[in-house]
Amino acid sequence: MKEKWKAIASLLEGEYDIQVQGSYEGWGAGYDPKVLPLVEMWARGEVQDIPSNIKRPVGVVFGIPDLVRKSEEYIINAIRHEISYLLSADLPLWKMGQREFFRFGYQPTAFLVLYTVLESIRADERILEQYLNSAYTLRRRYEEVLANLKNTYPYHEFALGFLRLWLSKPEEIDTSVRRQVLSLEDFFKEYIKADSQRAYLLLMEEAFGKYRACIEDSLEFNYIDMLIEEALGKTKQGHKGRIMTDILKKLPEEYQHLMSSFKSSRQVPEELRRDILKRLKNLPDWMKDYIKQMSYMSLLERDLEFISYFLPKTLQTEVEHRGFVSFLIKGWEETSSEGSGLSQKDAKSSEESPIDRKYKREYGLDQEEFRRYQLLMRGIMPFVESMKRKFKRLMPEEEEGWLWGYTHGRRVDYRKMHIEIPTKRGRIYQRRVIPEKKQLAFKLLLDVSSSMKREDKIENAIKSLLLFSQVLSEMKMPFSIDAFAERIFSIKSFEEDYMSAKARILELNKMLGGGTNIEKALLVSGEDLQIFCRKQGIKGVMLVFSDGEPTRGLKGEALKDLIRELKARFPIVGIGVGETKNFVEEYFDKTGIKIRDVSMLPSAFMLVMENQFRRLQSSS
């Protein structure tokens, strides 16, 4: 499978004359480290223009997990889209547009809602000029995006109207903005063919006026949505909940009850909506100020969710104050094709103290990490020794030996000559016997999503990982550890020495956050396990630990089907925590283990390993 990704990378390198690498860590792009400060200044809008060769990245990393279940044609065009988007992105314009919208009194992300969609289409137009046969898969990508978008407002639909025009589906443009979008059809045709500077001017001169009206309409819809959320009793934090309660109570009692019968502002009759908005205008000034602030934040959150579908994945982003989106520009380092070429700015300094270097050589950890490691291992070592003794009884190490009874060989067994010569059987030779080593490869998947922050889950999980790793390492069993949330993080590969992975295990508590995408974790880690086992000619087992329901990717019957499909290839055991019903019971069926408390995790790992070793022995 890895050869497939290398072949795709090689094809795209030839097309774009930049380095292309696949990675299980996600998307990214890197620039020449020597000119990185200048590129960063340009991206922030501090320098208006720089030479075109400096703007061009040295390499691009594509995220394999996002593409693993797609056709080859889809994969190639998805990466083409990202590279084309990256090469055409005039980053200072992204900042300038947000600043202009902010000065007009709108959330800056409102600019990006329109700009990211138009720029995404413009990038694909460049692809179609060279590869006309890419049209089908490029359009299919957008159809998938449109199917996932929810909770849109008129200005979101205004931006999507141009996408539907490009897909030749004008009839699907939302009725609230269809007239405005169709009136700008000539603008759109000119925009997607223009260069960056010209395209930006066209947007601000020709489209902004009509787009601005859609933003104003959306603001009114958002006020109603916040009242509906309050009426439905949705949880809010801090003063936001209290203020919205007070605002809702300013409406007539019949309106208060009526609001709970709607799911969104789009369902509220226009006459009722207008009356509610009129009443909101008569609120005290401090209340009107608060609802404006809360609406600002609410629209920011919706915008960020919307633009995540259209931002270039290769440009890692962060949200600054007041919702400004900033790109994280990184350097590119020459590395092997197995790893990512992106250099990490926040990597530890190479200048370590002599004592830290000594600790690193001996233990794989610096002095502070080793101190913490010892504290954790203090409560684990008795279990380590107990598990080692138990597993060695199950899988005793057989020594090399000599077996007699052969008619040919180099070593004569003189003790058998007095029997074998008179009977004329001639089995007087011995042969060296090297026992076949019985091995299992373990792949451990650990959930590091936001839910792991509760109680002492992550601390107990780290202890269990150290126990798991120490035992398998001393038994010379190959194992790999991946952490997952919305993305997959490799903590230890099969080929890597355990000592070099200790520090990453200790740092797992800093990785917590995000949703739970078990589908992506199973696919990526399952492929890695299969490739390793196939190369080594051994059997593999996957252990999945999670404390909550999946919030991303496949769910329900679709996820059950995927797990059943993977179980046909290798054993998968799910370990869940909690007294109440959890996902392992539902999705993993007979191979799911539920433990009441996370402190029982070491015992659960021990039980799973023991069962798998017994199976290996019986199959032998």
Buried (B, 14 or more C-beta within 10 A) or exposed (E): EEEEBBEBBEBBBEBBEBBBBBBBBBBBBBBBBEBBEBBBBBBBBEEEEBEEEBBBBBBBBBBBBBBBEBEEEBBBBBBBBBBBBBBBBBBBBBBBBBEBBBEEEBBBBBBBBBBBBBBBBBBBBBBEEEBEEBEEBBBBBBEEBBEEEEEBBBBBBBBBBBBBBBBEEEEBBBEBBBEBBEEBEEBBEEBBEBEBEEBBEBBBEBBBEBBBBBBEBBBBBBBBBBBBBBBEEEEBEEEBBEBBEBBBEBBEEEBBEBBEEBEEBBEBEEEBBEBBBEBBEEBEEEBBEBBEEBBBEBBBEBBBEBBEBBBBBBBBBEEEEEBBBBBEBBBBBEBEBEEBBBBEEEEEEEEBEEEBEEBBEEBBBBBEBBEEBEEBBEEBEEBBEEBBEBBEEEBEEEEEEEEBBBEEBEEEBEEBEEEBEEEEEEBBBBBEEEEEEBBBBBBBBBBBBBBBEEEEBBBBBBBBBBBBBBBBBBBEBBBBBBBBBBBBBBBBBBEBEBBEBBBBBBEBBEBBEBBBBBBBBBBBBBBBBBBBBEEEEBBBBBBBBBBBBBBBBBBEEEBBEBBEEBBEEBBBBBBBBBEEEBBBBBBBEEBBBBBEEBBBBBEBBBBBBBBBBEBBEEEE
